[in-house]
Amino acid sequence: MSTEERRNGRLKRPLRRLEIWSKIPEVLCFPAFCELCGSFLDFPGDNIICRKCWEKLRPAGDSFCPVCGRFFESEGKSHLCLDCQERRPPFTRHRSCARYGGILKDLILLFKYRGFEGLGLGLADFLCRSLAGEEDLWEGVEAVIPVPLHPKRLKERGFNQAEILARQVARRKGLPLLKRRLIRTRYSPPQTTLEGKEREMNIRGAFKVRRRGDVRGKTVLLIDDVYTTGSTIRECSLALIEGEAEEVRAVTLARA
């Protein structure tokens, strides 16, 4: 280590101590702990979740179906799954960052059901970093559209988690965010309470496009938090195609 590096190190140590001491009154009055691991949030800028927990997030490295995004258990090159070989979905491609489990699942549950809207910023950052190399996914996209909530569900929850993600993705990619162009017209039970065919029937025909001119002829990117059976993404895609969108692609944080 050079003399200059040692000098800089000696200068930084008192500053770090001063920073720590300056936080003590705040900590004594308003102690903050990580909602996942319970550790003290001692780094500047830490909020809700500690830095170590964020750093545990990892994108999936598995092979996948390039159309629906299904992850394969076996290693190897990505290839079409049997379902997409037999019948292509109305969207051209969908990608998830990782499987729905572990710390990603915990973060999504905190974000979606515990009202921690602030987690949307970090989750959107994870999404963009995880899928940054997917050129076929991003190239040519002209607008970002969040999967909508019914007004009654929006009132119950207080926010639309998909819209928070979509806003951040649109900002990072320099794309327009089209809010309230795709709307949900029917209130129905949450998809998480249903399985398989029930999910399909529950969501069928539940979406429509307003102001078709805003999506006509465009390649649009749908954003949602979790892809389970794909029913929601399919129905939203069908509504957008009916609304004269040229192509629909989709991204989600996780695939269940």
ChimeraX commands (.cxc) that place a marker at each C-alpha (Angstrom):
marker #1 position 0.00,0.00,0.00 radius 0.5
marker #1 position 1.39,3.42,-0.95 radius 0.5
marker #1 position 1.91,6.33,1.45 radius 0.5
marker #1 position -0.97,8.19,-0.18 radius 0.5
marker #1 position -3.34,5.22,0.21 radius 0.5
marker #1 position -2.44,4.90,3.91 radius 0.5
marker #1 position -3.00,8.64,4.38 radius 0.5
marker #1 position -6.41,8.43,2.67 radius 0.5
marker #1 position -7.35,5.46,4.84 radius 0.5
marker #1 position -6.47,7.41,8.01 radius 0.5
marker #1 position -8.59,10.33,6.80 radius 0.5
marker #1 position -11.61,8.13,6.02 radius 0.5
marker #1 position -11.68,6.37,9.41 radius 0.5
marker #1 position -12.57,9.50,11.43 radius 0.5
marker #1 position -15.22,10.40,8.86 radius 0.5
marker #1 position -16.75,6.95,9.17 radius 0.5
marker #1 position -16.75,7.24,12.98 radius 0.5
marker #1 position -18.37,10.68,12.74 radius 0.5
marker #1 position -21.03,9.25,10.42 radius 0.5
marker #1 position -21.78,6.41,12.85 radius 0.5
marker #1 position -21.94,8.74,15.87 radius 0.5
marker #1 position -24.23,11.13,14.00 radius 0.5
marker #1 position -26.75,8.32,13.52 radius 0.5
marker #1 position -26.97,7.49,17.25 radius 0.5
marker #1 position -29.73,10.01,18.17 radius 0.5
marker #1 position -31.81,8.80,15.22 radius 0.5
marker #1 position -31.23,5.15,16.15 radius 0.5
marker #1 position -32.15,5.70,19.79 radius 0.5
marker #1 position -35.39,7.42,18.87 radius 0.5
marker #1 position -36.30,5.46,15.72 radius 0.5
marker #1 position -34.46,2.10,15.62 radius 0.5
marker #1 position -34.72,0.35,12.25 radius 0.5
marker #1 position -34.19,-3.30,11.52 radius 0.5
marker #1 position -34.25,-5.42,8.38 radius 0.5
marker #1 position -37.72,-6.84,7.76 radius 0.5
marker #1 position -36.19,-10.13,6.58 radius 0.5
marker #1 position -33.22,-10.98,8.80 radius 0.5
marker #1 position -33.81,-8.59,11.69 radius 0.5
marker #1 position -30.35,-7.07,11.56 radius 0.5
marker #1 position -29.82,-3.40,12.36 radius 0.5
marker #1 position -29.94,-1.08,9.33 radius 0.5
marker #1 position -26.63,0.66,9.91 radius 0.5
marker #1 position -25.57,1.57,6.36 radius 0.5
marker #1 position -26.54,5.00,5.00 radius 0.5
marker #1 position -29.46,4.64,2.64 radius 0.5
marker #1 position -30.60,1.29,4.01 radius 0.5
marker #1 position -34.38,1.17,4.24 radius 0.5
marker #1 position -36.71,-1.76,5.05 radius 0.5
marker #1 position -34.20,-4.40,3.91 radius 0.5
marker #1 position -30.50,-4.56,4.77 radius 0.5
marker #1 position -27.80,-4.48,2.14 radius 0.5
marker #1 position -26.75,-8.09,2.82 radius 0.5
marker #1 position -30.26,-9.38,2.09 radius 0.5
marker #1 position -30.42,-7.41,-1.17 radius 0.5
marker #1 position -27.08,-8.86,-2.19 radius 0.5
marker #1 position -28.47,-12.39,-1.82 radius 0.5
marker #1 position -30.79,-11.83,-4.80 radius 0.5
marker #1 position -29.55,-13.81,-7.78 radius 0.5
marker #1 position -31.05,-14.13,-11.28 radius 0.5
marker #1 position -31.78,-17.66,-12.47 radius 0.5
marker #1 position -29.02,-19.22,-14.51 radius 0.5
marker #1 position -31.18,-22.09,-15.75 radius 0.5
marker #1 position -32.03,-22.77,-19.37 radius 0.5
marker #1 position -35.53,-21.62,-20.30 radius 0.5
marker #1 position -38.20,-21.58,-22.99 radius 0.5
marker #1 position -37.56,-18.46,-25.14 radius 0.5
marker #1 position -41.32,-17.93,-25.60 radius 0.5
marker #1 position -43.06,-18.46,-22.25 radius 0.5
marker #1 position -39.91,-18.27,-20.11 radius 0.5
marker #1 position -40.43,-21.59,-18.33 radius 0.5
marker #1 position -37.29,-22.64,-16.46 radius 0.5
marker #1 position -35.99,-26.15,-17.12 radius 0.5
marker #1 position -34.60,-28.38,-14.39 radius 0.5
marker #1 position -31.86,-29.80,-16.60 radius 0.5
marker #1 position -28.89,-27.80,-17.81 radius 0.5
marker #1 position -28.36,-27.10,-21.47 radius 0.5
marker #1 position -29.36,-24.66,-24.16 radius 0.5
marker #1 position -32.66,-22.82,-24.00 radius 0.5
marker #1 position -35.36,-24.38,-26.17 radius 0.5
marker #1 position -39.11,-24.34,-26.75 radius 0.5
marker #1 position -41.15,-26.15,-24.12 radius 0.5
marker #1 position -43.76,-28.70,-25.21 radius 0.5
marker #1 position -46.66,-26.35,-24.50 radius 0.5
marker #1 position -45.23,-23.61,-26.74 radius 0.5
marker #1 position -44.44,-26.14,-29.46 radius 0.5
marker #1 position -48.07,-27.25,-29.49 radius 0.5
marker #1 position -49.68,-23.84,-29.07 radius 0.5
marker #1 position -48.00,-20.45,-29.02 radius 0.5
marker #1 position -49.33,-17.93,-26.47 radius 0.5
marker #1 position -50.65,-14.53,-27.62 radius 0.5
marker #1 position -47.46,-12.82,-26.36 radius 0.5
marker #1 position -44.23,-13.40,-28.30 radius 0.5
marker #1 position -41.91,-13.80,-25.32 radius 0.5
marker #1 position -41.94,-13.67,-21.54 radius 0.5
marker #1 position -39.04,-13.68,-19.10 radius 0.5
marker #1 position -38.82,-13.90,-15.32 radius 0.5
marker #1 position -35.75,-12.95,-13.33 radius 0.5
marker #1 position -35.77,-16.08,-11.17 radius 0.5
marker #1 position -37.91,-18.79,-9.64 radius 0.5
marker #1 position -40.50,-17.79,-7.05 radius 0.5
marker #1 position -38.81,-18.83,-3.85 radius 0.5
marker #1 position -36.28,-17.92,-1.18 radius 0.5
marker #1 position -35.46,-14.28,-0.59 radius 0.5
marker #1 position -37.12,-13.12,-3.83 radius 0.5
marker #1 position -40.43,-14.59,-2.70 radius 0.5
marker #1 position -40.03,-12.95,0.73 radius 0.5
marker #1 position -39.35,-9.58,-0.87 radius 0.5
marker #1 position -42.35,-9.84,-3.21 radius 0.5
marker #1 position -44.65,-10.73,-0.31 radius 0.5
marker #1 position -43.41,-7.75,1.71 radius 0.5
marker #1 position -43.80,-5.49,-1.31 radius 0.5
marker #1 position -47.22,-6.72,-2.37 radius 0.5
marker #1 position -49.06,-7.55,0.87 radius 0.5
marker #1 position -47.29,-5.64,3.66 radius 0.5
marker #1 position -47.45,-2.24,2.01 radius 0.5
marker #1 position -43.71,-1.67,1.58 radius 0.5
marker #1 position -43.98,0.29,-1.66 radius 0.5
marker #1 position -40.38,1.44,-1.30 radius 0.5
marker #1 position -39.17,-2.06,-2.20 radius 0.5
marker #1 position -40.36,-1.47,-5.76 radius 0.5
marker #1 position -37.27,0.59,-6.54 radius 0.5
marker #1 position -34.84,-2.19,-5.60 radius 0.5
marker #1 position -36.95,-4.91,-7.22 radius 0.5
marker #1 position -37.18,-2.97,-10.48 radius 0.5
marker #1 position -33.41,-2.52,-10.39 radius 0.5
marker #1 position -33.01,-6.28,-9.91 radius 0.5
marker #1 position -35.36,-6.92,-12.84 radius 0.5
marker #1 position -33.45,-4.63,-15.20 radius 0.5
marker #1 position -30.06,-6.01,-14.18 radius 0.5
marker #1 position -31.20,-9.63,-14.44 radius 0.5
marker #1 position -32.64,-9.24,-17.94 radius 0.5
marker #1 position -30.25,-6.61,-19.29 radius 0.5
marker #1 position -28.65,-9.09,-21.70 radius 0.5
marker #1 position -31.96,-10.22,-23.23 radius 0.5
marker #1 position -31.69,-8.14,-26.40 radius 0.5
marker #1 position -34.58,-9.94,-28.11 radius 0.5
marker #1 position -36.79,-8.95,-25.19 radius 0.5
marker #1 position -35.99,-5.23,-25.14 radius 0.5
marker #1 position -35.17,-4.35,-28.73 radius 0.5
marker #1 position -38.00,-2.52,-30.47 radius 0.5
marker #1 position -40.18,-2.05,-27.38 radius 0.5
marker #1 position -42.13,1.20,-27.72 radius 0.5
marker #1 position -44.10,1.40,-24.47 radius 0.5
marker #1 position -44.41,-0.19,-21.03 radius 0.5
marker #1 position -47.80,-1.26,-19.65 radius 0.5
marker #1 position -48.48,-2.54,-16.11 radius 0.5
marker #1 position -50.95,-5.36,-15.49 radius 0.5
marker #1 position -53.89,-3.43,-13.97 radius 0.5
marker #1 position -55.85,-4.01,-10.79 radius 0.5
marker #1 position -59.61,-3.64,-10.56 radius 0.5
marker #1 position -60.47,-0.27,-8.89 radius 0.5
marker #1 position -61.91,-2.10,-5.88 radius 0.5
marker #1 position -58.72,-4.18,-5.42 radius 0.5
marker #1 position -56.63,-1.04,-5.89 radius 0.5
marker #1 position -58.58,0.68,-3.12 radius 0.5
marker #1 position -58.11,-2.33,-0.83 radius 0.5
marker #1 position -54.34,-2.57,-1.42 radius 0.5
marker #1 position -53.62,1.12,-1.81 radius 0.5
marker #1 position -51.27,0.73,-4.77 radius 0.5
marker #1 position -50.66,-1.42,-7.84 radius 0.5
marker #1 position -47.35,-3.25,-7.43 radius 0.5
marker #1 position -47.11,-3.85,-11.19 radius 0.5
marker #1 position -47.44,-0.13,-11.89 radius 0.5
marker #1 position -44.65,0.71,-9.44 radius 0.5
marker #1 position -42.36,-1.78,-11.19 radius 0.5
marker #1 position -43.44,-0.60,-14.64 radius 0.5
marker #1 position -42.77,3.04,-13.80 radius 0.5
marker #1 position -39.22,2.27,-12.73 radius 0.5
marker #1 position -38.55,0.01,-15.73 radius 0.5
marker #1 position -39.89,2.65,-18.12 radius 0.5
marker #1 position -37.69,5.32,-16.54 radius 0.5
marker #1 position -34.56,3.16,-16.72 radius 0.5
marker #1 position -35.21,2.20,-20.33 radius 0.5
marker #1 position -36.30,5.65,-21.48 radius 0.5
marker #1 position -39.73,4.39,-22.57 radius 0.5
marker #1 position -43.22,5.87,-22.15 radius 0.5
marker #1 position -45.38,4.36,-19.41 radius 0.5
marker #1 position -48.95,3.82,-20.57 radius 0.5
marker #1 position -51.11,3.82,-17.46 radius 0.5
marker #1 position -54.84,3.13,-17.55 radius 0.5
marker #1 position -54.75,2.16,-21.22 radius 0.5
marker #1 position -55.21,-1.48,-20.21 radius 0.5
marker #1 position -57.94,-1.77,-17.56 radius 0.5
marker #1 position -59.55,-4.55,-15.59 radius 0.5
marker #1 position -63.29,-4.52,-16.05 radius 0.5
marker #1 position -64.40,-7.28,-13.70 radius 0.5
marker #1 position -63.75,-7.78,-9.98 radius 0.5
marker #1 position -63.02,-11.40,-9.14 radius 0.5
marker #1 position -61.31,-13.49,-6.44 radius 0.5
marker #1 position -57.51,-13.17,-6.20 radius 0.5
marker #1 position -55.64,-15.58,-8.48 radius 0.5
marker #1 position -53.64,-16.83,-5.48 radius 0.5
marker #1 position -56.82,-18.45,-4.08 radius 0.5
marker #1 position -57.36,-20.53,-7.24 radius 0.5
marker #1 position -55.62,-23.23,-9.21 radius 0.5
marker #1 position -55.21,-24.30,-12.83 radius 0.5
marker #1 position -58.41,-24.03,-14.87 radius 0.5
marker #1 position -60.06,-21.95,-12.15 radius 0.5
marker #1 position -57.44,-19.25,-12.73 radius 0.5
marker #1 position -58.17,-19.24,-16.46 radius 0.5
marker #1 position -61.92,-18.94,-15.98 radius 0.5
marker #1 position -61.53,-16.34,-13.23 radius 0.5
marker #1 position -59.55,-13.99,-15.44 radius 0.5
marker #1 position -61.08,-14.70,-18.87 radius 0.5
marker #1 position -62.29,-11.55,-20.63 radius 0.5
marker #1 position -61.45,-9.40,-17.58 radius 0.5
marker #1 position -59.32,-6.84,-19.44 radius 0.5
marker #1 position -59.85,-4.33,-22.21 radius 0.5
marker #1 position -57.96,-1.48,-23.87 radius 0.5
marker #1 position -58.96,2.17,-23.58 radius 0.5
marker #1 position -57.73,4.73,-26.13 radius 0.5
marker #1 position -56.66,2.20,-28.74 radius 0.5
marker #1 position -54.73,4.83,-30.62 radius 0.5
marker #1 position -52.08,4.77,-27.87 radius 0.5
marker #1 position -51.25,1.09,-28.44 radius 0.5
marker #1 position -52.17,0.68,-32.10 radius 0.5
marker #1 position -49.30,-0.74,-34.13 radius 0.5
marker #1 position -46.89,-0.72,-31.17 radius 0.5
marker #1 position -44.66,-3.34,-29.57 radius 0.5
marker #1 position -45.53,-3.14,-25.88 radius 0.5
marker #1 position -43.99,-4.64,-22.76 radius 0.5
marker #1 position -46.30,-5.94,-20.03 radius 0.5
marker #1 position -45.02,-5.83,-16.44 radius 0.5
marker #1 position -46.23,-7.94,-13.49 radius 0.5
marker #1 position -44.74,-9.33,-10.31 radius 0.5
marker #1 position -45.28,-13.12,-10.54 radius 0.5
marker #1 position -46.03,-15.51,-13.41 radius 0.5
marker #1 position -47.76,-18.66,-12.13 radius 0.5
marker #1 position -49.95,-20.32,-14.76 radius 0.5
marker #1 position -49.64,-17.39,-17.16 radius 0.5
marker #1 position -53.40,-16.78,-17.23 radius 0.5
marker #1 position -53.15,-13.09,-16.36 radius 0.5
marker #1 position -50.39,-12.34,-18.88 radius 0.5
marker #1 position -52.27,-14.27,-21.60 radius 0.5
marker #1 position -55.55,-12.44,-21.02 radius 0.5
marker #1 position -53.84,-9.05,-20.90 radius 0.5
marker #1 position -52.00,-9.93,-24.13 radius 0.5
marker #1 position -55.23,-10.96,-25.86 radius 0.5
marker #1 position -56.85,-7.66,-24.85 radius 0.5
marker #1 position -53.86,-5.68,-26.16 radius 0.5
marker #1 position -53.82,-7.59,-29.46 radius 0.5
marker #1 position -57.56,-6.98,-29.78 radius 0.5
marker #1 position -56.78,-3.34,-29.07 radius 0.5
marker #1 position -54.52,-3.42,-32.16 radius 0.5
marker #1 position -51.09,-3.65,-30.50 radius 0.5
marker #1 position -48.60,-5.07,-33.00 radius 0.5
marker #1 position -46.73,-7.29,-30.52 radius 0.5
marker #1 position -46.86,-8.02,-26.79 radius 0.5
marker #1 position -43.89,-9.07,-24.69 radius 0.5
marker #1 position -43.84,-9.52,-20.92 radius 0.5
marker #1 position -41.53,-9.55,-17.93 radius 0.5
marker #1 position -42.10,-10.56,-14.32 radius 0.5
marker #1 position -39.94,-10.68,-11.24 radius 0.5
marker #1 position -40.50,-14.37,-10.58 radius 0.5
marker #1 position -41.96,-17.53,-12.04 radius 0.5
marker #1 position -43.80,-19.86,-9.69 radius 0.5
marker link #1:1,2 radius 0.2
marker link #1:2,3 radius 0.2
marker link #1:3,4 radius 0.2
marker link #1:4,5 radius 0.2
marker link #1:5,6 radius 0.2
marker link #1:6,7 radius 0.2
marker link #1:7,8 radius 0.2
marker link #1:8,9 radius 0.2
marker link #1:9,10 radius 0.2
marker link #1:10,11 radius 0.2
marker link #1:11,12 radius 0.2
marker link #1:12,13 radius 0.2
marker link #1:13,14 radius 0.2
marker link #1:14,15 radius 0.2
marker link #1:15,16 radius 0.2
marker link #1:16,17 radius 0.2
marker link #1:17,18 radius 0.2
marker link #1:18,19 radius 0.2
marker link #1:19,20 radius 0.2
marker link #1:20,21 radius 0.2
marker link #1:21,22 radius 0.2
marker link #1:22,23 radius 0.2
marker link #1:23,24 radius 0.2
marker link #1:24,25 radius 0.2
marker link #1:25,26 radius 0.2
marker link #1:26,27 radius 0.2
marker link #1:27,28 radius 0.2
marker link #1:28,29 radius 0.2
marker link #1:29,30 radius 0.2
marker link #1:30,31 radius 0.2
marker link #1:31,32 radius 0.2
marker link #1:32,33 radius 0.2
marker link #1:33,34 radius 0.2
marker link #1:34,35 radius 0.2
marker link #1:35,36 radius 0.2
marker link #1:36,37 radius 0.2
marker link #1:37,38 radius 0.2
marker link #1:38,39 radius 0.2
marker link #1:39,40 radius 0.2
marker link #1:40,41 radius 0.2
marker link #1:41,42 radius 0.2
marker link #1:42,43 radius 0.2
marker link #1:43,44 radius 0.2
marker link #1:44,45 radius 0.2
marker link #1:45,46 radius 0.2
marker link #1:46,47 radius 0.2
marker link #1:47,48 radius 0.2
marker link #1:48,49 radius 0.2
marker link #1:49,50 radius 0.2
marker link #1:50,51 radius 0.2
marker link #1:51,52 radius 0.2
marker link #1:52,53 radius 0.2
marker link #1:53,54 radius 0.2
marker link #1:54,55 radius 0.2
marker link #1:55,56 radius 0.2
marker link #1:56,57 radius 0.2
marker link #1:57,58 radius 0.2
marker link #1:58,59 radius 0.2
marker link #1:59,60 radius 0.2
marker link #1:60,61 radius 0.2
marker link #1:61,62 radius 0.2
marker link #1:62,63 radius 0.2
marker link #1:63,64 radius 0.2
marker link #1:64,65 radius 0.2
marker link #1:65,66 radius 0.2
marker link #1:66,67 radius 0.2
marker link #1:67,68 radius 0.2
marker link #1:68,69 radius 0.2
marker link #1:69,70 radius 0.2
marker link #1:70,71 radius 0.2
marker link #1:71,72 radius 0.2
marker link #1:72,73 radius 0.2
marker link #1:73,74 radius 0.2
marker link #1:74,75 radius 0.2
marker link #1:75,76 radius 0.2
marker link #1:76,77 radius 0.2
marker link #1:77,78 radius 0.2
marker link #1:78,79 radius 0.2
marker link #1:79,80 radius 0.2
marker link #1:80,81 radius 0.2
marker link #1:81,82 radius 0.2
marker link #1:82,83 radius 0.2
marker link #1:83,84 radius 0.2
marker link #1:84,85 radius 0.2
marker link #1:85,86 radius 0.2
marker link #1:86,87 radius 0.2
marker link #1:87,88 radius 0.2
marker link #1:88,89 radius 0.2
marker link #1:89,90 radius 0.2
marker link #1:90,91 radius 0.2
marker link #1:91,92 radius 0.2
marker link #1:92,93 radius 0.2
marker link #1:93,94 radius 0.2
marker link #1:94,95 radius 0.2
marker link #1:95,96 radius 0.2
marker link #1:96,97 radius 0.2
marker link #1:97,98 radius 0.2
marker link #1:98,99 radius 0.2
marker link #1:99,100 radius 0.2
marker link #1:100,101 radius 0.2
marker link #1:101,102 radius 0.2
marker link #1:102,103 radius 0.2
marker link #1:103,104 radius 0.2
marker link #1:104,105 radius 0.2
marker link #1:105,106 radius 0.2
marker link #1:106,107 radius 0.2
marker link #1:107,108 radius 0.2
marker link #1:108,109 radius 0.2
marker link #1:109,110 radius 0.2
marker link #1:110,111 radius 0.2
marker link #1:111,112 radius 0.2
marker link #1:112,113 radius 0.2
marker link #1:113,114 radius 0.2
marker link #1:114,115 radius 0.2
marker link #1:115,116 radius 0.2
marker link #1:116,117 radius 0.2
marker link #1:117,118 radius 0.2
marker link #1:118,119 radius 0.2
marker link #1:119,120 radius 0.2
marker link #1:120,121 radius 0.2
marker link #1:121,122 radius 0.2
marker link #1:122,123 radius 0.2
marker link #1:123,124 radius 0.2
marker link #1:124,125 radius 0.2
marker link #1:125,126 radius 0.2
marker link #1:126,127 radius 0.2
marker link #1:127,128 radius 0.2
marker link #1:128,129 radius 0.2
marker link #1:129,130 radius 0.2
marker link #1:130,131 radius 0.2
marker link #1:131,132 radius 0.2
marker link #1:132,133 radius 0.2
marker link #1:133,134 radius 0.2
marker link #1:134,135 radius 0.2
marker link #1:135,136 radius 0.2
marker link #1:136,137 radius 0.2
marker link #1:137,138 radius 0.2
marker link #1:138,139 radius 0.2
marker link #1:139,140 radius 0.2
marker link #1:140,141 radius 0.2
marker link #1:141,142 radius 0.2
marker link #1:142,143 radius 0.2
marker link #1:143,144 radius 0.2
marker link #1:144,145 radius 0.2
marker link #1:145,146 radius 0.2
marker link #1:146,147 radius 0.2
marker link #1:147,148 radius 0.2
marker link #1:148,149 radius 0.2
marker link #1:149,150 radius 0.2
marker link #1:150,151 radius 0.2
marker link #1:151,152 radius 0.2
marker link #1:152,153 radius 0.2
marker link #1:153,154 radius 0.2
marker link #1:154,155 radius 0.2
marker link #1:155,156 radius 0.2
marker link #1:156,157 radius 0.2
marker link #1:157,158 radius 0.2
marker link #1:158,159 radius 0.2
marker link #1:159,160 radius 0.2
marker link #1:160,161 radius 0.2
marker link #1:161,162 radius 0.2
marker link #1:162,163 radius 0.2
marker link #1:163,164 radius 0.2
marker link #1:164,165 radius 0.2
marker link #1:165,166 radius 0.2
marker link #1:166,167 radius 0.2
marker link #1:167,168 radius 0.2
marker link #1:168,169 radius 0.2
marker link #1:169,170 radius 0.2
marker link #1:170,171 radius 0.2
marker link #1:171,172 radius 0.2
marker link #1:172,173 radius 0.2
marker link #1:173,174 radius 0.2
marker link #1:174,175 radius 0.2
marker link #1:175,176 radius 0.2
marker link #1:176,177 radius 0.2
marker link #1:177,178 radius 0.2
marker link #1:178,179 radius 0.2
marker link #1:179,180 radius 0.2
marker link #1:180,181 radius 0.2
marker link #1:181,182 radius 0.2
marker link #1:182,183 radius 0.2
marker link #1:183,184 radius 0.2
marker link #1:184,185 radius 0.2
marker link #1:185,186 radius 0.2
marker link #1:186,187 radius 0.2
marker link #1:187,188 radius 0.2
marker link #1:188,189 radius 0.2
marker link #1:189,190 radius 0.2
marker link #1:190,191 radius 0.2
marker link #1:191,192 radius 0.2
marker link #1:192,193 radius 0.2
marker link #1:193,194 radius 0.2
marker link #1:194,195 radius 0.2
marker link #1:195,196 radius 0.2
marker link #1:196,197 radius 0.2
marker link #1:197,198 radius 0.2
marker link #1:198,199 radius 0.2
marker link #1:199,200 radius 0.2
marker link #1:200,201 radius 0.2
marker link #1:201,202 radius 0.2
marker link #1:202,203 radius 0.2
marker link #1:203,204 radius 0.2
marker link #1:204,205 radius 0.2
marker link #1:205,206 radius 0.2
marker link #1:206,207 radius 0.2
marker link #1:207,208 radius 0.2
marker link #1:208,209 radius 0.2
marker link #1:209,210 radius 0.2
marker link #1:210,211 radius 0.2
marker link #1:211,212 radius 0.2
marker link #1:212,213 radius 0.2
marker link #1:213,214 radius 0.2
marker link #1:214,215 radius 0.2
marker link #1:215,216 radius 0.2
marker link #1:216,217 radius 0.2
marker link #1:217,218 radius 0.2
marker link #1:218,219 radius 0.2
marker link #1:219,220 radius 0.2
marker link #1:220,221 radius 0.2
marker link #1:221,222 radius 0.2
marker link #1:222,223 radius 0.2
marker link #1:223,224 radius 0.2
marker link #1:224,225 radius 0.2
marker link #1:225,226 radius 0.2
marker link #1:226,227 radius 0.2
marker link #1:227,228 radius 0.2
marker link #1:228,229 radius 0.2
marker link #1:229,230 radius 0.2
marker link #1:230,231 radius 0.2
marker link #1:231,232 radius 0.2
marker link #1:232,233 radius 0.2
marker link #1:233,234 radius 0.2
marker link #1:234,235 radius 0.2
marker link #1:235,236 radius 0.2
marker link #1:236,237 radius 0.2
marker link #1:237,238 radius 0.2
marker link #1:238,239 radius 0.2
marker link #1:239,240 radius 0.2
marker link #1:240,241 radius 0.2
marker link #1:241,242 radius 0.2
marker link #1:242,243 radius 0.2
marker link #1:243,244 radius 0.2
marker link #1:244,245 radius 0.2
marker link #1:245,246 radius 0.2
marker link #1:246,247 radius 0.2
marker link #1:247,248 radius 0.2
marker link #1:248,249 radius 0.2
marker link #1:249,250 radius 0.2
marker link #1:250,251 radius 0.2
marker link #1:251,252 radius 0.2
marker link #1:252,253 radius 0.2
marker link #1:253,254 radius 0.2
marker link #1:254,255 radius 0.2
marker link #1:255,256 radius 0.2
view
